[in-house]
Amino acid sequence: MNKTSRRGLLATLLCTLAVPTAALAQTAYPAKPVELIVPYPAGGGTDVLARAFALAAVKHLPQPLIVVNKPGAAGAIGWADVLNGKEPGYKVAVLATDLMTQPNMGLTKITHEDFTPIARLNYDPAAITVRADAPWKNVEEFIAAAKKGDFRIGNGGNGSTWHLAAAAIEDKTGAKFNHIPYAGANPAALSLLGGHIEAITVSAAEVYPHVAAGKLKLLAVMSDERIKGFENVPTLKEKGLDISIGTWRGLGVPKNTPPEIVAVLRAATAKTVQEQSLREALEKQNMGYAYAEGPAFAAVMAKDHAFYRGLIQKLGLKGQ
């Protein structure tokens, strides 16, 4: 075989070997641990969900999900961190309904359209929660007292879903609240426990441990029907107030993420939500399971974005 023939054969072999190598590179994701960014403090409902999901996902991803809390600005700081990630697929965001409210109040330029949705995982309605030793026996007494003077009511940050929940009560009843923003539901609950505020409007699931311990009590939930685990707590609709507000939580990646990475994450998520350990973790915290695959989740976000835009305009709320 002459030199020219040997070179041709070598080139052919190299091209042949390159095909499976390239294919392998495309299927290797994730090749290292993936950060699961929680845009709220540790201990809240979003954090609990993320950690339970990360544990359950071990069976369905070749690399672990590492939960990283990056709280602030009602979620915007954590979401910005994901959008600014340098390596596609190695930062996954835990999305929440605040992503619908923040841009509609002019508090951030980040919107749901900046993300490709992986899946929705859960939904929890807001609730009016007070200390167990508070003087109000029911929501009617609470609202009547709130009409007489400014009540300090905690939420997950200016423009958060929980802020809007309290504002909606003001609009419907004439109650007067001094809205106190916190970095998330857990700090707000701790402030309530310390007697620094009169009430909070976060999800029932996020205060469940304190309710179970006899330290806090729920006066009403903001859902169409009573919720599992709190069957003795009335809805505001039962009291003549048509208010139904809550938060969902799901997963998303920046919109320019390669489709093959999105496909891997969606497939792994679809399997992970079937894990009994995840279902049990949600039930333990009285958190609602509400899975929706990527396209369906995208439709939910578009619908909620329009809903909160209308609500914010109606209430005349503006970012501060």
Order of alpha helices (4+ residues) and beta strands (2+ residues): alpha-beta-alpha-beta-alpha-beta-alpha-beta-beta-alpha-beta-alpha-beta-alpha-beta-alpha-beta-beta-alpha-alpha-beta-alpha
